[in-house]
Amino acid sequence: MSARAWAELMLLALIWGGVFLSVRVALDEIGFVTAVAHRVFWATLVLWIVVTARGLPVPRSPRIWGAFLVMGLLNNVIPFSLMAWGQLHIESGLTSIFNAATAIFGVIVAAIAFRDERLTARRALGVTLGFLGVATAIGLENLAQFDLRSLAQLAVLGGAFSYALAGAWAKKNLSGLPPQVAAAGMLTGSAVVMVPAAFWFDGMPSFDLELRTLAAIAYYALAATAFAYLLYYRVLAMAGSGNLMLCTLLIPPVAILLGAWILDETLPPRAYLGFALLGLGLVIIDGRMFRRRPPVPT
């Protein structure tokens, strides 16, 4: 990758690594449904401004708008809600580790949904190590108790699985659209669901909030959603999808450090071991370290 691609990849990892902290801060004062509604509503407005400013064509087909709605459910409504609720009961750093399992679930979903995405022996090994890492981070003895903390961890993993389904849905139904339009349409579908849900569950939203809460909402809605989606597609165009997997590995360390520094979170040793196993699984799935390099001409 070019130096610019590396810099923007690192910036994306830093931005998304901070989203777990900002969501947790907001949850101290607002409900998790309202927190998600803020995230998708304000990001929707920003992205449509970008689409309009660039003069990009807006789809008119009901089929495409139906696909946007499903994409919004799979990529925003379900995972954002499950992970925000989960963060009420587990550490933000641990949430980020489970979020990294998205890539593991993605390999399985792609193998089922697409003929050209076979589950090779190397990928199967990576998936197995990934799931072993997730199980280690959870602590299987904790699942036997099945308390609220265990349920929260499973909810976050459910969100990661929903992200994987969203990736397959986008590949089948949204390919060919300008990425800014696809992101704006997806978030519109999410806002259509989450804004009424926030009124239903939490009542009329209040803006008489502490400054730190307002700053957290602004961060995760504008920086970590609207701007991050635009940056994501820039990095994708420059570096390719394979290199974007590096972002998956860089996000948890950022989230863990921020959680420890600002929220005084401490994670058990098994969480770090689990992340190491999960990261190794992702590296094996990526496969580049096993490819032979061409000889250097002399």
C-alpha positions as CSV (number, residue, x, y, z in Angstrom):
1,M,0.0,0.0,0.0
2,S,1.0,3.6,-0.5
3,A,1.9,5.8,2.5
4,R,-1.3,7.7,2.0
5,A,-3.4,4.5,2.1
6,W,-1.6,3.4,5.3
7,A,-2.3,6.7,6.9
8,E,-6.0,6.7,6.0
9,L,-6.3,3.0,7.1
10,M,-4.8,3.9,10.5
11,L,-7.1,6.9,10.8
12,L,-10.1,4.7,10.0
13,A,-9.0,2.3,12.7
14,L,-8.6,5.1,15.2
15,I,-12.0,6.5,14.4
16,W,-13.8,3.2,14.7
17,G,-11.8,2.2,17.7
18,G,-13.2,5.3,19.5
19,V,-16.8,4.5,18.7
20,F,-17.1,2.0,21.5
21,L,-16.0,4.6,24.1
22,S,-18.3,7.3,22.7
23,V,-21.4,5.0,22.7
24,R,-20.7,3.9,26.2
25,V,-20.4,7.5,27.4
26,A,-23.7,8.4,25.7
27,L,-25.4,5.5,27.4
28,D,-24.8,7.0,30.8
29,E,-27.5,9.6,30.0
30,I,-29.7,8.3,27.1
31,G,-31.3,4.9,26.3
32,F,-29.6,2.6,23.8
33,V,-32.5,2.9,21.3
34,T,-32.2,6.7,21.3
35,A,-28.4,6.4,21.1
36,V,-28.7,4.4,17.9
37,A,-31.4,6.7,16.5
38,H,-29.1,9.7,16.9
39,R,-26.3,7.8,15.2
40,V,-28.2,6.9,12.0
41,F,-30.4,10.1,11.8
42,W,-27.5,12.6,11.8
43,A,-25.3,10.5,9.7
44,T,-28.1,10.2,7.1
45,L,-28.4,14.0,6.9
46,V,-24.7,14.4,6.4
47,L,-24.4,11.7,3.7
48,W,-27.3,13.1,1.7
49,I,-25.6,16.5,1.7
50,V,-22.5,14.8,0.3
51,V,-24.5,13.0,-2.4
52,T,-26.3,16.2,-3.4
53,A,-23.1,18.3,-3.4
54,R,-21.4,15.7,-5.7
55,G,-24.5,15.5,-8.0
56,L,-24.7,11.8,-7.7
57,P,-27.9,10.1,-9.1
58,V,-30.5,9.1,-6.6
59,P,-32.1,5.7,-7.3
60,R,-35.9,5.7,-8.0
61,S,-36.5,1.9,-8.2
62,P,-38.7,0.6,-5.3
63,R,-36.6,-2.6,-5.4
64,I,-33.4,-0.7,-4.7
65,W,-35.1,1.2,-1.8
66,G,-36.3,-2.1,-0.4
67,A,-32.7,-3.3,-0.6
68,F,-31.6,-0.2,1.3
69,L,-34.1,-0.9,4.0
70,V,-32.9,-4.5,4.4
71,M,-29.3,-3.3,4.4
72,G,-30.1,-0.7,7.0
73,L,-31.6,-3.4,9.2
74,L,-28.7,-5.8,8.8
75,N,-25.8,-3.3,8.9
76,N,-27.1,-0.7,11.3
77,V,-30.3,-1.3,13.2
78,I,-29.6,-4.8,14.4
79,P,-25.8,-4.6,15.1
80,F,-25.9,-1.1,16.5
81,S,-28.7,-1.9,18.8
82,L,-27.4,-5.3,20.0
83,M,-23.9,-3.9,20.6
84,A,-25.2,-0.7,22.4
85,W,-27.3,-2.8,24.7
86,G,-24.4,-5.2,25.2
87,Q,-22.2,-2.3,26.3
88,L,-24.5,-1.6,29.2
89,H,-23.3,-4.9,30.7
90,I,-19.7,-5.6,29.3
91,E,-16.6,-3.5,28.7
92,S,-16.2,-1.4,25.6
93,G,-12.9,-3.1,24.9
94,L,-14.4,-6.5,25.1
95,T,-17.2,-5.4,22.7
96,S,-14.6,-4.4,20.2
97,I,-13.0,-7.8,20.4
98,F,-16.3,-9.5,19.6
99,N,-16.9,-7.0,16.9
100,A,-13.8,-8.3,15.2
101,A,-15.5,-11.7,14.8
102,T,-17.5,-10.1,11.9
103,A,-14.7,-11.2,9.5
104,I,-14.9,-14.8,10.8
105,F,-18.7,-14.8,10.3
106,G,-18.3,-13.2,6.9
107,V,-16.2,-16.1,5.6
108,I,-18.9,-18.6,6.6
109,V,-21.8,-16.5,5.2
110,A,-19.9,-15.9,1.9
111,A,-19.1,-19.6,1.5
112,I,-22.8,-20.4,1.9
113,A,-24.1,-17.5,-0.3
114,F,-21.6,-17.4,-3.2
115,R,-20.2,-20.2,-5.3
116,D,-16.9,-18.4,-5.8
117,E,-16.2,-18.1,-2.0
118,R,-15.4,-21.6,-1.2
119,L,-14.4,-22.6,2.4
120,T,-10.9,-23.8,1.7
121,A,-8.8,-25.8,4.2
122,R,-6.8,-22.6,5.0
123,R,-10.0,-20.5,5.6
124,A,-11.6,-23.3,7.6
125,L,-8.5,-23.3,9.9
126,G,-8.7,-19.5,10.3
127,V,-12.4,-19.7,11.1
128,T,-11.8,-22.5,13.7
129,L,-9.1,-20.4,15.4
130,G,-11.3,-17.4,15.3
131,F,-14.2,-19.2,17.0
132,L,-11.7,-20.6,19.5
133,G,-10.6,-17.0,20.2
134,V,-14.2,-15.9,20.7
135,A,-14.9,-18.8,23.1
136,T,-11.7,-18.0,25.0
137,A,-12.6,-14.3,25.4
138,I,-16.1,-15.2,26.6
139,G,-14.9,-18.0,29.0
140,L,-17.0,-21.1,28.4
141,E,-17.6,-21.5,32.2
142,N,-19.4,-18.1,32.1
143,L,-21.9,-19.4,29.5
144,A,-22.9,-22.1,31.9
145,Q,-24.1,-19.5,34.3
146,F,-25.9,-17.6,31.5
147,D,-26.3,-14.4,33.4
148,L,-26.9,-10.9,32.0
149,R,-23.2,-10.5,31.2
150,S,-23.2,-13.7,29.2
151,L,-26.3,-12.6,27.4
152,A,-24.7,-9.3,26.5
153,Q,-21.7,-11.0,25.1
154,L,-23.9,-13.2,22.9
155,A,-25.9,-10.1,21.8
156,V,-22.6,-8.4,20.6
157,L,-21.7,-11.5,18.7
158,G,-25.2,-11.5,17.2
159,G,-24.4,-8.0,16.0
160,A,-21.2,-9.2,14.4
161,F,-23.1,-11.9,12.6
162,S,-25.6,-9.4,11.3
163,Y,-22.7,-7.3,9.9
164,A,-21.6,-10.5,8.0
165,L,-25.1,-11.0,6.6
166,A,-25.1,-7.3,5.5
167,G,-21.9,-7.8,3.5
168,A,-23.4,-10.7,1.6
169,W,-26.7,-8.7,1.0
170,A,-24.8,-5.7,-0.3
171,K,-22.8,-7.9,-2.7
172,K,-25.9,-9.4,-4.1
173,N,-28.2,-6.4,-4.2
174,L,-26.3,-3.1,-4.1
175,S,-23.3,-3.7,-6.3
176,G,-22.9,-1.0,-9.1
177,L,-24.3,1.9,-7.0
178,P,-22.0,4.7,-6.0
179,P,-20.8,3.9,-2.5
180,Q,-21.9,7.3,-1.1
181,V,-25.4,6.7,-2.4
182,A,-25.5,3.1,-1.1
183,A,-24.4,4.4,2.4
184,A,-26.9,7.2,2.4
185,G,-29.7,4.9,1.3
186,M,-28.8,2.3,3.9
187,L,-28.8,4.9,6.7
188,T,-32.1,6.3,5.5
189,G,-33.6,2.8,5.9
190,S,-32.1,2.6,9.3
191,A,-33.4,6.0,10.4
192,V,-36.9,5.1,9.2
193,V,-36.9,2.2,11.7
194,M,-34.9,3.7,14.6
195,V,-36.4,7.2,14.9
196,P,-39.9,5.9,15.6
197,A,-38.5,3.1,17.8
198,A,-36.7,5.7,19.9
199,F,-40.0,7.6,20.4
200,W,-41.7,4.3,21.3
201,F,-39.2,3.0,23.7
202,D,-37.6,6.1,25.2
203,G,-40.2,8.9,24.6
204,M,-39.4,12.4,23.2
205,P,-35.6,12.8,22.9
206,S,-34.1,15.5,25.0
207,F,-31.2,17.8,23.9
208,D,-30.8,19.1,27.4
209,L,-27.8,16.8,27.9
210,E,-24.4,17.0,29.4
211,L,-21.7,18.4,27.1
212,R,-19.9,15.0,27.2
213,T,-23.0,13.2,26.0
214,L,-23.6,15.7,23.2
215,A,-19.9,15.3,22.2
216,A,-20.2,11.5,22.3
217,I,-23.3,11.6,20.0
218,A,-21.6,14.0,17.6
219,Y,-18.5,11.8,17.5
220,Y,-20.2,8.5,16.8
221,A,-22.8,9.9,14.4
222,L,-20.7,12.3,12.4
223,A,-17.1,11.1,12.7
224,A,-17.5,7.4,13.3
225,T,-20.5,6.8,11.0
226,A,-20.9,9.5,8.2
227,F,-17.2,10.4,7.8
228,A,-16.0,6.9,8.5
229,Y,-18.2,5.4,5.7
230,L,-16.7,7.9,3.2
231,L,-13.2,7.2,4.4
232,Y,-13.8,3.4,4.3
233,Y,-14.7,3.6,0.6
234,R,-11.6,5.8,-0.1
235,V,-9.4,3.2,1.6
236,L,-11.2,0.4,-0.2
237,A,-10.5,2.0,-3.5
238,M,-6.8,2.6,-2.7
239,A,-5.9,-0.5,-0.8
240,G,-8.4,-3.2,-1.6
241,S,-10.6,-5.3,0.6
242,G,-7.8,-7.6,1.7
243,N,-5.9,-4.7,3.3
244,L,-9.0,-3.5,5.0
245,M,-8.9,-6.6,7.1
246,L,-5.9,-5.0,8.9
247,C,-8.4,-2.4,10.1
248,T,-10.3,-5.2,11.9
249,L,-7.1,-6.1,13.8
250,L,-6.3,-2.5,14.7
251,I,-9.7,-1.4,16.1
252,P,-9.7,-3.5,19.3
253,P,-6.3,-2.3,20.7
254,V,-7.6,1.3,20.2
255,A,-10.9,0.6,22.0
256,I,-9.2,-1.4,24.8
257,L,-6.7,1.5,25.4
258,L,-9.4,4.1,25.4
259,G,-11.6,2.0,27.7
260,A,-8.8,1.6,30.2
261,W,-7.6,5.2,30.1
262,I,-11.0,7.0,30.3
263,L,-13.4,4.4,31.7
264,D,-10.9,2.6,34.0
265,E,-11.9,-0.7,32.4
266,T,-9.9,-3.8,33.0
267,L,-10.2,-7.0,30.9
268,P,-9.4,-10.5,32.1
269,P,-6.3,-12.1,30.6
270,R,-8.5,-14.6,28.7
271,A,-9.9,-11.6,26.7
272,Y,-6.4,-10.8,25.4
273,L,-5.6,-14.4,24.7
274,G,-8.9,-14.7,22.8
275,F,-8.1,-11.7,20.7
276,A,-4.7,-13.1,19.9
277,L,-6.3,-16.3,18.6
278,L,-8.9,-14.4,16.7
279,G,-6.3,-12.2,15.1
280,L,-4.3,-15.3,14.1
281,G,-7.4,-16.7,12.5
282,L,-7.9,-13.5,10.5
283,V,-4.2,-13.5,9.4
284,I,-4.6,-17.1,8.2
285,I,-7.8,-16.3,6.4
286,D,-6.1,-13.4,4.7
287,G,-3.4,-15.8,3.6
288,R,-0.8,-13.3,2.4
289,M,1.9,-14.4,4.9
290,F,1.8,-17.8,3.4
291,R,2.3,-16.7,-0.2
292,R,5.7,-17.0,-1.8
293,R,7.3,-13.8,-2.6
294,P,8.8,-13.4,-6.1
295,P,12.6,-13.4,-6.0
296,V,14.3,-10.0,-5.9
297,P,16.2,-9.4,-9.2
298,T,19.9,-9.0,-8.8
